[in-house]
């Protein structure tokens, strides 16, 4: 259950990041990162609902990809 709680909290955080993305200030960055955020959120929620650790690993890879596209990887 601890992994599900962590995945749920992570989904909340990524959802907040996505919702607060300033697309008007950085449209290229938003275009590169928002689809990955969406993917990460879907995989995290799948993990929560189905206790699927493969989905959690996919979400982690997506988060690393988003970080790289944001220029911090």
Contact map, one row per residue, 1 for C-alpha under 8 A:
1111100000000000000000000000000000000000000000000000000000000000000000000
1111110000000000000000000000000000000000000000000000000000000000000000000
1111111000000000000000000000000000000000000000000000000000000000000000000
1111111100000000000000000000000000000000000000110010000000000000000000000
1111111110000000000000000000000000000000000000010000000000000000000000000
0111111111000000000000000000000000000000000000000000000000000000000000000
0011111111100000000000000000000000000000000110110000000100000000000000000
0001111111110000000000000000000000000000000110010000000000000000000000000
0000111111111000000000000000000000000000000000000000000000000000000000000
0000011111111100000000000000000000000000000100000000000000000000000000000
0000001111111110000000000000000000000001100110000000000000000000000000000
0000000111111111000000000000000000000000000000000000000000000000000000000
0000000011111111100000000000000000000000000000000000000000000000000000000
0000000001111111110000000000000000001001100000000000000000000000000000000
0000000000111111111000000000000000001000100000000000000000000000000000000
0000000000011111111100000000000000000000000000000000000000000000000000000
0000000000001111111110000000000000000000000000000000000000000000000000000
0000000000000111111110000000000001001100000000000000000000000000000000000
0000000000000011111110000000000000000000000000000000000000000000000000000
0000000000000001111111000000000000000000000000000000000000000000000000000
0000000000000000111111100000010000000000000000000000000000000000000000000
0000000000000000000111111110010000000000000000000000000000000000000000000
0000000000000000000011111110110000000000000000000000000000000000000000000
0000000000000000000001111110000000000000000000000000000000000000000000000
0000000000000000000001111110000000000000000000000000000000000000000000000
0000000000000000000001111111110000000000000000000000000000000000000000000
0000000000000000000001111111111000000000000000000000000000000000000000000
0000000000000000000000000111111100000000000000000000000000000000000000000
0000000000000000000000100111111110000000000000000000000000000000000011000
0000000000000000000011100111111111000000000000000000000000000000000000000
0000000000000000000000000011111111100000000000000000000000000000000000000
0000000000000000000000000001111111110000000000000000000000000000010011000
0000000000000000000000000000111111111000000000000000000000000000010011000
0000000000000000010000000000011111111100000000000000000000000000000000000
0000000000000000000000000000001111111110000000000000000000000000000000000
0000000000000000000000000000000111111111000000000000000000000110110000000
0000000000000110010000000000000011111111100000000000000000000110010000000
0000000000000000010000000000000001111111110000000000000000000000000000000
0000000000000000000000000000000000111111111000000000000000100100000000000
0000000000100100000000000000000000011111111100000000000001110110000000000
0000000000100110000000000000000000001111111110000000000000100000000000000
0000000000000000000000000000000000000111111111000000000000000000000000000
0000000000000000000000000000000000000011111111100000001101100000000000000
0000001101100000000000000000000000000001111111110000001100100000000000000
0000001100100000000000000000000000000000111111111000000000000000000000000
0000000000000000000000000000000000000000011111111111001000000000000000000
0001001000000000000000000000000000000000001111111111111100000000000000000
0001101100000000000000000000000000000000000111111111000000000000000000000
0000000000000000000000000000000000000000000011111111000000000000000000000
0000000000000000000000000000000000000000000001111111000000000000000000000
0001000000000000000000000000000000000000000001111111100000000000000000000
0000000000000000000000000000000000000000000001111111111100000000000000000
0000000000000000000000000000000000000000000000100011111110000000000000000
0000000000000000000000000000000000000000000000100001111111000000000000000
0000000000000000000000000000000000000000001101100001111111100000000000000
0000001000000000000000000000000000000000001100100001111111110000000000000
0000000000000000000000000000000000000000000000000000111111111000000000000
0000000000000000000000000000000000000001001000000000011111111100000000000
0000000000000000000000000000000000000011101100000000001111111110000000000
0000000000000000000000000000000000000001000000000000000111111111000000000
0000000000000000000000000000000000000000000000000000000011111111100000000
0000000000000000000000000000000000011011000000000000000001111111110000000
0000000000000000000000000000000000011001000000000000000000111111111000000
0000000000000000000000000000000000000000000000000000000000011111111100001
0000000000000000000000000000000000010000000000000000000000001111111110000
0000000000000000000000000000000110011000000000000000000000000111111111000
0000000000000000000000000000000000000000000000000000000000000011111111111
0000000000000000000000000000000000000000000000000000000000000001111111111
0000000000000000000000000000100110000000000000000000000000000000111111111
0000000000000000000000000000100110000000000000000000000000000000011111111
0000000000000000000000000000000000000000000000000000000000000000001111111
0000000000000000000000000000000000000000000000000000000000000000001111111
0000000000000000000000000000000000000000000000000000000000000001001111111
